Amino acid sequence: MHKARLWFARIIMAYALLIFAFLAYLYIIEPLEHIAGFGIRASGVPESINFLRAGPGALFLGMALFAAYGLARPGQLHSCLWVLVIFNACVVAVR
């Protein structure tokens, strides 16, 4: 039973890694195109682009790196999973 839980946690962590890496890509590499899909326009000045990259882009990149660390270090998988769960709960609560 313990091995099944461990593999389930690894699958969840890999899924989180993929999602957060994709969101980080959208906000860091092409922020203006990404927010245009929601009907939001940024002025295109460096400050507005930097806000998108440094705000949500850095948030999602940090979470993706944390998920990758949890996958790379099996001893830290449990604590990394809890950090991601708590962090996501805070993001959902604020939104």
Biopython code that builds the backbone (N, CA, C, O; Angstrom):
import numpy as np
from Bio.PDB.StructureBuilder import StructureBuilder

atoms = [
    (1, "MET", "N", (0.825, -1.204, 0.000)),
    (1, "MET", "CA", (0.000, 0.000, 0.000)),
    (1, "MET", "C", (0.866, 1.265, 0.000)),
    (1, "MET", "O", (0.534, 2.259, -0.645)),
    (2, "HIS", "N", (1.975, 1.207, 0.731)),
    (2, "HIS", "CA", (2.846, 2.373, 0.806)),
    (2, "HIS", "C", (3.438, 2.717, -0.568)),
    (2, "HIS", "O", (3.572, 3.893, -0.905)),
    (3, "LYS", "N", (3.793, 1.697, -1.360)),
    (3, "LYS", "CA", (4.354, 1.953, -2.686)),
    (3, "LYS", "C", (3.328, 2.597, -3.607)),
    (3, "LYS", "O", (3.678, 3.433, -4.440)),
    (4, "ALA", "N", (2.056, 2.210, -3.462)),
    (4, "ALA", "CA", (1.008, 2.816, -4.282)),
    (4, "ALA", "C", (0.867, 4.298, -3.956)),
    (4, "ALA", "O", (0.686, 5.112, -4.861)),
    (5, "ARG", "N", (0.945, 4.655, -2.696)),
    (5, "ARG", "CA", (0.863, 6.066, -2.307)),
    (5, "ARG", "C", (2.061, 6.850, -2.832)),
    (5, "ARG", "O", (1.927, 7.989, -3.278)),
    (6, "LEU", "N", (3.227, 6.226, -2.771)),
    (6, "LEU", "CA", (4.434, 6.884, -3.249)),
    (6, "LEU", "C", (4.348, 7.154, -4.746)),
    (6, "LEU", "O", (4.718, 8.239, -5.196)),
    (7, "TRP", "N", (3.875, 6.203, -5.511)),
    (7, "TRP", "CA", (3.742, 6.418, -6.951)),
    (7, "TRP", "C", (2.656, 7.430, -7.265)),
    (7, "TRP", "O", (2.789, 8.215, -8.203)),
    (8, "PHE", "N", (1.580, 7.419, -6.486)),
    (8, "PHE", "CA", (0.526, 8.412, -6.681)),
    (8, "PHE", "C", (1.067, 9.817, -6.414)),
    (8, "PHE", "O", (0.763, 10.751, -7.155)),
    (9, "ALA", "N", (1.863, 9.967, -5.364)),
    (9, "ALA", "CA", (2.457, 11.270, -5.048)),
    (9, "ALA", "C", (3.410, 11.709, -6.150)),
    (9, "ALA", "O", (3.457, 12.891, -6.490)),
    (10, "ARG", "N", (4.166, 10.780, -6.710)),
    (10, "ARG", "CA", (5.069, 11.122, -7.818)),
    (10, "ARG", "C", (4.302, 11.549, -9.058)),
    (10, "ARG", "O", (4.715, 12.476, -9.755)),
    (11, "ILE", "N", (3.192, 10.883, -9.336)),
    (11, "ILE", "CA", (2.371, 11.254, -10.492)),
    (11, "ILE", "C", (1.781, 12.647, -10.299)),
    (11, "ILE", "O", (1.774, 13.455, -11.227)),
    (12, "ILE", "N", (1.291, 12.925, -9.104)),
    (12, "ILE", "CA", (0.736, 14.249, -8.803)),
    (12, "ILE", "C", (1.823, 15.318, -8.933)),
    (12, "ILE", "O", (1.580, 16.396, -9.476)),
    (13, "MET", "N", (3.013, 15.012, -8.435)),
    (13, "MET", "CA", (4.106, 15.982, -8.505)),
    (13, "MET", "C", (4.543, 16.205, -9.957)),
    (13, "MET", "O", (4.846, 17.335, -10.339)),
    (14, "ALA", "N", (4.580, 15.156, -10.760)),
    (14, "ALA", "CA", (4.934, 15.314, -12.177)),
    (14, "ALA", "C", (3.876, 16.127, -12.918)),
    (14, "ALA", "O", (4.206, 16.944, -13.778)),
    (15, "TYR", "N", (2.614, 15.905, -12.586)),
    (15, "TYR", "CA", (1.524, 16.675, -13.184)),
    (15, "TYR", "C", (1.648, 18.157, -12.806)),
    (15, "TYR", "O", (1.476, 19.035, -13.651)),
    (16, "ALA", "N", (1.946, 18.422, -11.540)),
    (16, "ALA", "CA", (2.139, 19.800, -11.092)),
    (16, "ALA", "C", (3.330, 20.433, -11.802)),
    (16, "ALA", "O", (3.282, 21.606, -12.174)),
    (17, "LEU", "N", (4.389, 19.668, -11.988)),
    (17, "LEU", "CA", (5.568, 20.178, -12.694)),
    (17, "LEU", "C", (5.215, 20.591, -14.114)),
    (17, "LEU", "O", (5.630, 21.655, -14.572)),
    (18, "LEU", "N", (4.459, 19.766, -14.809)),
    (18, "LEU", "CA", (4.072, 20.093, -16.187)),
    (18, "LEU", "C", (3.185, 21.331, -16.255)),
    (18, "LEU", "O", (3.393, 22.206, -17.096)),
    (19, "ILE", "N", (2.212, 21.401, -15.384)),
    (19, "ILE", "CA", (1.294, 22.551, -15.387)),
    (19, "ILE", "C", (2.031, 23.845, -15.058)),
    (19, "ILE", "O", (1.881, 24.844, -15.762)),
    (20, "PHE", "N", (2.830, 23.829, -13.985)),
    (20, "PHE", "CA", (3.510, 25.051, -13.573)),
    (20, "PHE", "C", (4.583, 25.462, -14.568)),
    (20, "PHE", "O", (4.799, 26.656, -14.775)),
    (21, "ALA", "N", (5.260, 24.502, -15.190)),
    (21, "ALA", "CA", (6.260, 24.840, -16.207)),
    (21, "ALA", "C", (5.587, 25.476, -17.427)),
    (21, "ALA", "O", (6.118, 26.425, -18.004)),
    (22, "PHE", "N", (4.432, 24.960, -17.814)),
    (22, "PHE", "CA", (3.708, 25.545, -18.946)),
    (22, "PHE", "C", (3.230, 26.956, -18.626)),
    (22, "PHE", "O", (3.357, 27.854, -19.458)),
    (23, "LEU", "N", (2.682, 27.161, -17.433)),
    (23, "LEU", "CA", (2.236, 28.504, -17.057)),
    (23, "LEU", "C", (3.405, 29.468, -16.939)),
    (23, "LEU", "O", (3.282, 30.635, -17.313)),
    (24, "ALA", "N", (4.535, 29.001, -16.425)),
    (24, "ALA", "CA", (5.722, 29.853, -16.345)),
    (24, "ALA", "C", (6.176, 30.245, -17.745)),
    (24, "ALA", "O", (6.558, 31.391, -17.982)),
    (25, "TYR", "N", (6.134, 29.296, -18.664)),
    (25, "TYR", "CA", (6.497, 29.603, -20.060)),
    (25, "TYR", "C", (5.592, 30.693, -20.627)),
    (25, "TYR", "O", (6.067, 31.631, -21.267)),
    (26, "LEU", "N", (4.288, 30.565, -20.391)),
    (26, "LEU", "CA", (3.358, 31.554, -20.944)),
    (26, "LEU", "C", (3.608, 32.949, -20.393)),
    (26, "LEU", "O", (3.584, 33.927, -21.140)),
    (27, "TYR", "N", (3.849, 33.047, -19.086)),
    (27, "TYR", "CA", (4.019, 34.367, -18.484)),
    (27, "TYR", "C", (5.411, 34.945, -18.675)),
    (27, "TYR", "O", (5.568, 36.165, -18.656)),
    (28, "ILE", "N", (6.430, 34.107, -18.858)),
    (28, "ILE", "CA", (7.790, 34.623, -19.005)),
    (28, "ILE", "C", (8.147, 34.856, -20.470)),
    (28, "ILE", "O", (8.715, 35.895, -20.805)),
    (29, "ILE", "N", (7.828, 33.920, -21.333)),
    (29, "ILE", "CA", (8.244, 34.016, -22.733)),
    (29, "ILE", "C", (7.279, 34.872, -23.555)),
    (29, "ILE", "O", (7.721, 35.723, -24.327)),
    (30, "GLU", "N", (5.991, 34.664, -23.405)),
    (30, "GLU", "CA", (5.023, 35.429, -24.206)),
    (30, "GLU", "C", (3.896, 35.983, -23.332)),
    (30, "GLU", "O", (2.753, 35.542, -23.450)),
    (31, "PRO", "N", (4.204, 36.940, -22.460)),
    (31, "PRO", "CA", (3.193, 37.434, -21.523)),
    (31, "PRO", "C", (2.062, 38.222, -22.184)),
    (31, "PRO", "O", (0.902, 38.078, -21.797)),
    (32, "LEU", "N", (2.388, 39.054, -23.176)),
    (32, "LEU", "CA", (1.347, 39.874, -23.792)),
    (32, "LEU", "C", (0.357, 39.034, -24.591)),
    (32, "LEU", "O", (-0.844, 39.304, -24.573)),
    (33, "GLU", "N", (0.851, 38.025, -25.286)),
    (33, "GLU", "CA", (-0.033, 37.149, -26.058)),
    (33, "GLU", "C", (-0.924, 36.323, -25.122)),
    (33, "GLU", "O", (-2.086, 36.056, -25.430)),
    (34, "HIS", "N", (-0.368, 35.929, -23.992)),
    (34, "HIS", "CA", (-1.140, 35.106, -23.052)),
    (34, "HIS", "C", (-2.292, 35.887, -22.432)),
    (34, "HIS", "O", (-3.419, 35.394, -22.387)),
    (35, "ILE", "N", (-2.026, 37.082, -21.960)),
    (35, "ILE", "CA", (-3.111, 37.837, -21.319)),
    (35, "ILE", "C", (-4.100, 38.379, -22.335)),
    (35, "ILE", "O", (-5.238, 38.681, -21.976)),
    (36, "ALA", "N", (-3.699, 38.510, -23.598)),
    (36, "ALA", "CA", (-4.632, 38.970, -24.631)),
    (36, "ALA", "C", (-5.754, 37.963, -24.834)),
    (36, "ALA", "O", (-6.855, 38.339, -25.238)),
    (37, "GLY", "N", (-5.491, 36.689, -24.558)),
    (37, "GLY", "CA", (-6.540, 35.673, -24.655)),
    (37, "GLY", "C", (-7.655, 35.868, -23.643)),
    (37, "GLY", "O", (-8.757, 35.351, -23.828)),
    (38, "PHE", "N", (-7.383, 36.606, -22.575)),
    (38, "PHE", "CA", (-8.395, 36.895, -21.561)),
    (38, "PHE", "C", (-9.053, 38.250, -21.773)),
    (38, "PHE", "O", (-9.888, 38.668, -20.972)),
    (39, "GLY", "N", (-8.682, 38.938, -22.845)),
    (39, "GLY", "CA", (-9.239, 40.254, -23.117)),
    (39, "GLY", "C", (-8.567, 41.355, -22.327)),
    (39, "GLY", "O", (-9.127, 42.443, -22.190)),
    (40, "ILE", "N", (-7.389, 41.103, -21.807)),
    (40, "ILE", "CA", (-6.636, 42.091, -21.037)),
    (40, "ILE", "C", (-5.522, 42.617, -21.924)),
    (40, "ILE", "O", (-4.839, 41.849, -22.603)),
    (41, "ARG", "N", (-5.345, 43.911, -21.915)),
    (41, "ARG", "CA", (-4.276, 44.503, -22.708)),
    (41, "ARG", "C", (-3.274, 45.170, -21.793)),
    (41, "ARG", "O", (-3.640, 45.861, -20.842)),
    (42, "ALA", "N", (-2.025, 44.959, -22.086)),
    (42, "ALA", "CA", (-0.951, 45.680, -21.408)),
    (42, "ALA", "C", (-0.416, 46.706, -22.405)),
    (42, "ALA", "O", (-0.509, 46.512, -23.617)),
    (43, "SER", "N", (0.126, 47.765, -21.900)),
    (43, "SER", "CA", (0.569, 48.843, -22.779)),
    (43, "SER", "C", (1.788, 48.469, -23.608)),
    (43, "SER", "O", (2.063, 49.119, -24.617)),
    (44, "GLY", "N", (2.509, 47.463, -23.216)),
    (44, "GLY", "CA", (3.694, 47.053, -23.958)),
    (44, "GLY", "C", (4.959, 47.743, -23.496)),
    (44, "GLY", "O", (6.043, 47.466, -24.009)),
    (45, "VAL", "N", (4.832, 48.638, -22.534)),
    (45, "VAL", "CA", (6.033, 49.273, -21.985)),
    (45, "VAL", "C", (6.775, 48.242, -21.130)),
    (45, "VAL", "O", (6.160, 47.297, -20.638)),
    (46, "PRO", "N", (8.067, 48.410, -20.950)),
    (46, "PRO", "CA", (8.827, 47.413, -20.210)),
    (46, "PRO", "C", (8.322, 47.152, -18.788)),
    (46, "PRO", "O", (8.448, 46.034, -18.288)),
    (47, "GLU", "N", (7.758, 48.160, -18.139)),
    (47, "GLU", "CA", (7.273, 47.963, -16.773)),
    (47, "GLU", "C", (6.100, 46.987, -16.719)),
    (47, "GLU", "O", (6.019, 46.164, -15.807)),
    (48, "SER", "N", (5.195, 47.075, -17.689)),
    (48, "SER", "CA", (4.043, 46.172, -17.684)),
    (48, "SER", "C", (4.462, 44.743, -18.015)),
    (48, "SER", "O", (3.937, 43.790, -17.440)),
    (49, "ILE", "N", (5.402, 44.596, -18.935)),
    (49, "ILE", "CA", (5.891, 43.261, -19.270)),
    (49, "ILE", "C", (6.682, 42.684, -18.102)),
    (49, "ILE", "O", (6.569, 41.498, -17.795)),
    (50, "ASN", "N", (7.477, 43.523, -17.457)),
    (50, "ASN", "CA", (8.249, 43.069, -16.310)),
    (50, "ASN", "C", (7.333, 42.645, -15.161)),
    (50, "ASN", "O", (7.633, 41.682, -14.455)),
    (51, "PHE", "N", (6.227, 43.352, -14.972)),
    (51, "PHE", "CA", (5.282, 42.978, -13.918)),
    (51, "PHE", "C", (4.733, 41.577, -14.158)),
    (51, "PHE", "O", (4.606, 40.792, -13.219)),
    (52, "LEU", "N", (4.406, 41.259, -15.409)),
    (52, "LEU", "CA", (3.880, 39.936, -15.721)),
    (52, "LEU", "C", (4.939, 38.850, -15.548)),
    (52, "LEU", "O", (4.643, 37.754, -15.072)),
    (53, "ARG", "N", (6.148, 39.155, -15.928)),
    (53, "ARG", "CA", (7.218, 38.162, -15.801)),
    (53, "ARG", "C", (7.637, 37.966, -14.350)),
    (53, "ARG", "O", (7.846, 36.834, -13.914)),
    (54, "ALA", "N", (7.760, 39.047, -13.604)),
    (54, "ALA", "CA", (8.228, 38.956, -12.225)),
    (54, "ALA", "C", (7.141, 38.525, -11.260)),
    (54, "ALA", "O", (7.446, 37.972, -10.204)),
    (55, "GLY", "N", (5.898, 38.759, -11.588)),
    (55, "GLY", "CA", (4.794, 38.374, -10.704)),
    (55, "GLY", "C", (4.395, 36.926, -10.921)),
    (55, "GLY", "O", (4.975, 36.022, -10.321)),
    (56, "PRO", "N", (3.408, 36.704, -11.775)),
    (56, "PRO", "CA", (2.945, 35.328, -11.977)),
    (56, "PRO", "C", (3.979, 34.425, -12.650)),
    (56, "PRO", "O", (4.001, 33.221, -12.393)),
    (57, "GLY", "N", (4.825, 34.978, -13.496)),
    (57, "GLY", "CA", (5.840, 34.159, -14.155)),
    (57, "GLY", "C", (6.813, 33.559, -13.154)),
    (57, "GLY", "O", (7.110, 32.365, -13.202)),
    (58, "ALA", "N", (7.303, 34.385, -12.256)),
    (58, "ALA", "CA", (8.232, 33.900, -11.235)),
    (58, "ALA", "C", (7.541, 32.962, -10.253)),
    (58, "ALA", "O", (8.148, 31.998, -9.786)),
    (59, "LEU", "N", (6.290, 33.233, -9.939)),
    (59, "LEU", "CA", (5.528, 32.367, -9.046)),
    (59, "LEU", "C", (5.420, 30.959, -9.620)),
    (59, "LEU", "O", (5.712, 29.982, -8.931)),
    (60, "PHE", "N", (5.008, 30.855, -10.860)),
    (60, "PHE", "CA", (4.843, 29.538, -11.469)),
    (60, "PHE", "C", (6.183, 28.853, -11.728)),
    (60, "PHE", "O", (6.278, 27.630, -11.626)),
    (61, "LEU", "N", (7.206, 29.614, -12.059)),
    (61, "LEU", "CA", (8.523, 29.017, -12.256)),
    (61, "LEU", "C", (9.065, 28.461, -10.938)),
    (61, "LEU", "O", (9.645, 27.375, -10.911)),
    (62, "GLY", "N", (8.879, 29.192, -9.868)),
    (62, "GLY", "CA", (9.308, 28.710, -8.559)),
    (62, "GLY", "C", (8.580, 27.445, -8.150)),
    (62, "GLY", "O", (9.187, 26.529, -7.595)),
    (63, "MET", "N", (7.298, 27.388, -8.416)),
    (63, "MET", "CA", (6.537, 26.189, -8.074)),
    (63, "MET", "C", (6.950, 25.002, -8.943)),
    (63, "MET", "O", (6.973, 23.867, -8.467)),
    (64, "ALA", "N", (7.274, 25.252, -10.208)),
    (64, "ALA", "CA", (7.747, 24.177, -11.085)),
    (64, "ALA", "C", (9.106, 23.662, -10.616)),
    (64, "ALA", "O", (9.343, 22.454, -10.610)),
    (65, "LEU", "N", (9.989, 24.561, -10.228)),
    (65, "LEU", "CA", (11.292, 24.136, -9.723)),
    (65, "LEU", "C", (11.159, 23.363, -8.416)),
    (65, "LEU", "O", (11.894, 22.404, -8.182)),
    (66, "PHE", "N", (10.239, 23.770, -7.578)),
    (66, "PHE", "CA", (10.006, 23.071, -6.324)),
    (66, "PHE", "C", (9.459, 21.677, -6.582)),
    (66, "PHE", "O", (9.847, 20.730, -5.898)),
    (67, "ALA", "N", (8.568, 21.531, -7.552)),
    (67, "ALA", "CA", (8.046, 20.212, -7.911)),
    (67, "ALA", "C", (9.154, 19.339, -8.491)),
    (67, "ALA", "O", (9.207, 18.141, -8.213)),
    (68, "ALA", "N", (10.028, 19.921, -9.286)),
    (68, "ALA", "CA", (11.148, 19.158, -9.846)),
    (68, "ALA", "C", (12.100, 18.709, -8.746)),
    (68, "ALA", "O", (12.632, 17.601, -8.797)),
    (69, "TYR", "N", (12.315, 19.560, -7.757)),
    (69, "TYR", "CA", (13.167, 19.183, -6.626)),
    (69, "TYR", "C", (12.553, 18.019, -5.856)),
    (69, "TYR", "O", (13.262, 17.102, -5.441)),
    (70, "GLY", "N", (11.252, 18.056, -5.666)),
    (70, "GLY", "CA", (10.581, 16.957, -4.971)),
    (70, "GLY", "C", (10.679, 15.648, -5.727)),
    (70, "GLY", "O", (10.775, 14.583, -5.117)),
    (71, "LEU", "N", (10.656, 15.715, -7.047)),
    (71, "LEU", "CA", (10.809, 14.495, -7.847)),
    (71, "LEU", "C", (12.253, 14.003, -7.851)),
    (71, "LEU", "O", (12.500, 12.798, -7.867)),
    (72, "ALA", "N", (13.199, 14.928, -7.836)),
    (72, "ALA", "CA", (14.609, 14.547, -7.881)),
    (72, "ALA", "C", (15.103, 13.985, -6.557)),
    (72, "ALA", "O", (15.994, 13.136, -6.540)),
    (73, "ARG", "N", (14.544, 14.443, -5.462)),
    (73, "ARG", "CA", (14.942, 13.987, -4.120)),
    (73, "ARG", "C", (13.782, 13.248, -3.471)),
    (73, "ARG", "O", (12.916, 13.883, -2.869)),
    (74, "PRO", "N", (13.740, 11.929, -3.576)),
    (74, "PRO", "CA", (12.605, 11.170, -3.022)),
    (74, "PRO", "C", (12.392, 11.381, -1.532)),
    (74, "PRO", "O", (11.267, 11.269, -1.046)),
    (75, "GLY", "N", (13.455, 11.683, -0.803)),
    (75, "GLY", "CA", (13.305, 11.939, 0.629)),
    (75, "GLY", "C", (12.550, 13.222, 0.927)),
    (75, "GLY", "O", (11.991, 13.377, 2.013)),
    (76, "GLN", "N", (12.529, 14.137, -0.020)),
    (76, "GLN", "CA", (11.854, 15.422, 0.155)),
    (76, "GLN", "C", (10.500, 15.480, -0.537)),
    (76, "GLN", "O", (9.839, 16.518, -0.525)),
    (77, "LEU", "N", (10.088, 14.378, -1.134)),
    (77, "LEU", "CA", (8.843, 14.361, -1.908)),
    (77, "LEU", "C", (7.641, 14.740, -1.050)),
    (77, "LEU", "O", (6.803, 15.539, -1.469)),
    (78, "HIS", "N", (7.557, 14.178, 0.130)),
    (78, "HIS", "CA", (6.403, 14.430, 1.004)),
    (78, "HIS", "C", (6.322, 15.900, 1.410)),
    (78, "HIS", "O", (5.251, 16.504, 1.350)),
    (79, "SER", "N", (7.446, 16.472, 1.822)),
    (79, "SER", "CA", (7.415, 17.875, 2.247)),
    (79, "SER", "C", (7.180, 18.818, 1.068)),
    (79, "SER", "O", (6.490, 19.827, 1.217)),
    (80, "CYS", "N", (7.745, 18.503, -0.102)),
    (80, "CYS", "CA", (7.510, 19.334, -1.283)),
    (80, "CYS", "C", (6.043, 19.286, -1.705)),
    (80, "CYS", "O", (5.470, 20.293, -2.121)),
    (81, "LEU", "N", (5.456, 18.121, -1.593)),
    (81, "LEU", "CA", (4.039, 17.986, -1.934)),
    (81, "LEU", "C", (3.178, 18.824, -1.001)),
    (81, "LEU", "O", (2.236, 19.477, -1.449)),
    (82, "TRP", "N", (3.490, 18.813, 0.286)),
    (82, "TRP", "CA", (2.723, 19.616, 1.229)),
    (82, "TRP", "C", (2.899, 21.116, 0.978)),
    (82, "TRP", "O", (1.943, 21.884, 1.093)),
    (83, "VAL", "N", (4.105, 21.524, 0.638)),
    (83, "VAL", "CA", (4.329, 22.944, 0.355)),
    (83, "VAL", "C", (3.514, 23.375, -0.856)),
    (83, "VAL", "O", (2.898, 24.441, -0.841)),
    (84, "LEU", "N", (3.505, 22.558, -1.903)),
    (84, "LEU", "CA", (2.725, 22.900, -3.097)),
    (84, "LEU", "C", (1.228, 22.922, -2.803)),
    (84, "LEU", "O", (0.511, 23.783, -3.312)),
    (85, "VAL", "N", (0.758, 21.999, -2.002)),
    (85, "VAL", "CA", (-0.668, 21.974, -1.649)),
    (85, "VAL", "C", (-1.047, 23.223, -0.857)),
    (85, "VAL", "O", (-2.062, 23.857, -1.145)),
    (86, "ILE", "N", (-0.248, 23.572, 0.126)),
    (86, "ILE", "CA", (-0.546, 24.749, 0.951)),
    (86, "ILE", "C", (-0.439, 26.032, 0.119)),
    (86, "ILE", "O", (-1.272, 26.931, 0.244)),
    (87, "PHE", "N", (0.572, 26.108, -0.714)),
    (87, "PHE", "CA", (0.754, 27.297, -1.549)),
    (87, "PHE", "C", (-0.404, 27.463, -2.521)),
    (87, "PHE", "O", (-0.910, 28.571, -2.700)),
    (88, "ASN", "N", (-0.825, 26.376, -3.148)),
    (88, "ASN", "CA", (-1.970, 26.431, -4.063)),
    (88, "ASN", "C", (-3.246, 26.781, -3.331)),
    (88, "ASN", "O", (-4.082, 27.510, -3.864)),
    (89, "ALA", "N", (-3.413, 26.282, -2.127)),
    (89, "ALA", "CA", (-4.599, 26.622, -1.337)),
    (89, "ALA", "C", (-4.635, 28.118, -1.043)),
    (89, "ALA", "O", (-5.700, 28.733, -1.082)),
    (90, "CYS", "N", (-3.484, 28.702, -0.750)),
    (90, "CYS", "CA", (-3.424, 30.146, -0.501)),
    (90, "CYS", "C", (-3.746, 30.930, -1.763)),
    (90, "CYS", "O", (-4.467, 31.926, -1.698)),
    (91, "VAL", "N", (-3.231, 30.508, -2.901)),
    (91, "VAL", "CA", (-3.519, 31.185, -4.154)),
    (91, "VAL", "C", (-5.013, 31.117, -4.476)),
    (91, "VAL", "O", (-5.608, 32.109, -4.895)),
    (92, "VAL", "N", (-5.608, 29.950, -4.279)),
    (92, "VAL", "CA", (-7.047, 29.784, -4.549)),
    (92, "VAL", "C", (-7.868, 30.628, -3.562)),
    (92, "VAL", "O", (-8.865, 31.238, -3.950)),
    (93, "ALA", "N", (-7.459, 30.663, -2.311)),
    (93, "ALA", "CA", (-8.201, 31.447, -1.318)),
    (93, "ALA", "C", (-8.155, 32.932, -1.626)),
    (93, "ALA", "O", (-9.145, 33.635, -1.429)),
    (94, "VAL", "N", (-7.029, 33.415, -2.104)),
    (94, "VAL", "CA", (-6.898, 34.842, -2.413)),
    (94, "VAL", "C", (-7.698, 35.189, -3.675)),
    (94, "VAL", "O", (-8.295, 36.262, -3.760)),
    (95, "ARG", "N", (-7.705, 34.293, -4.631)),
    (95, "ARG", "CA", (-8.445, 34.574, -5.862)),
    (95, "ARG", "C", (-9.922, 34.525, -5.591)),
    (95, "ARG", "O", (-10.724, 34.735, -6.501)),
]
sb = StructureBuilder()
sb.init_structure("model")
sb.init_model(0)
sb.init_chain("A")
sb.init_seg("    ")
for serial, (resi, resn, name, xyz) in enumerate(atoms, 1):
    if name == "N":
        sb.init_residue(resn, " ", resi, " ")
    sb.init_atom(name, np.array(xyz, "f"), 0.0, 1.0, " ", f" {name:<3s}", serial, name[0])
structure = sb.get_structure()
